[in-house]
Amino acid sequence: MTDILLEQLQTLASTDAGRDSFLLESARLIQRLRPHYRWVGFYFLREGRLHVGPYVGKPTPHTVIELNRGICGAAVSEARTIIVDDVKADPRYLACSLETKSEIVIPLRVNGEIIGELDIDADRLAAFAENDRRLLEEAAEIIGRRLAE
């Protein structure tokens, strides 16, 4: 059975919304359907660094991230999803909010090439299980296909 999040994201992807509007609405949808996801947003590769894109949640001080810094930089550099159950225990973590306890970062691909990432913070420890990983990787695939258009 397909998750309602994926169904609604696919519907959103079929609209003619502009790129940033689509991304912001995608972040809102993900957060609305998974309320324990406190910060949901995108970073995009530009000139060898990650630049913040549309997001929902508290403002972030990290609007540009070097590829060798943070969980976000690691996910793109390693070309894989990274889940951190306790951000305080991971030396790579770039503190954004005192409420953040765990994080997941999923690379975004267009035609097989990483163009950015989906970054999600939660306010509880170990908030992201294997089912979250699978769901969000599928969501990132839908988003990547839409961005390729």
FENLINQUI-V923460 format. One record per pair of residues at least 24 apart in sequence whose ideal C-beta (glycine too) atoms are under 6 Angstrom apart, sorted by the first residue. I is the first residue (numbers start at 0). J is the second residue. D is the distance in Angstrom with one decimal. If there is no record, write none. Layout:
i,j,d
I,J,D
I,J,D
This chain:
i,j,d
2,134,5.7
4,32,4.8
5,137,5.7
8,138,5.6
8,141,5.1
9,141,5.7
12,141,5.4
12,145,4.1
19,53,5.4
22,52,5.9
22,53,4.2
23,53,3.9
25,142,5.9
26,53,6.0
26,54,5.7
26,55,4.7
27,55,5.4
30,55,5.2
35,121,5.3
35,126,5.7
36,119,4.9
36,121,5.9
37,120,5.5
37,121,5.9
37,122,4.9
38,120,4.0
39,119,5.1
40,118,5.7
41,115,5.9
42,71,5.7
42,115,5.3
42,116,5.3
43,115,3.7
44,114,5.8
44,115,5.6
57,96,5.6
59,95,5.0
61,93,5.4
69,93,3.9
70,102,5.4
70,104,5.3
71,104,5.5
71,118,5.7
74,104,3.8
74,106,5.7
74,116,5.5
75,106,6.0
75,113,5.7
75,116,5.9
78,106,6.0
80,105,4.8
80,132,5.8
82,127,4.8
84,125,4.1
85,124,5.4
98,122,4.6
100,124,4.8
101,125,5.9
101,126,4.5
103,127,4.3
105,135,5.1
105,136,5.7
105,139,4.6
107,139,5.4
107,143,5.2
108,143,4.9
109,143,5.2
109,146,5.3
109,147,4.5
110,147,5.8
